[in-house]
């Protein structure tokens, strides 16, 4: 059973030529009793992913379950 699941999660800041894609069609499933570490370099979208999953931010399409 999945306790966290997101599919095709995208977050874009701004619009037009200045748009920055922070997350581009991210899929993630975390099953019960799994431990997950989100790792990567500065600016790669770790905090954005966690904010969307935690409901602190929205992607505009409201795809985070």
Secondary structure, DSSP 8 states (H G I E B T S, - for coil): -EEEEEEEEEEEES-GGG-EEEEEEEEEEEETT-------STTSSHHHHHHHHTTSS--SS----
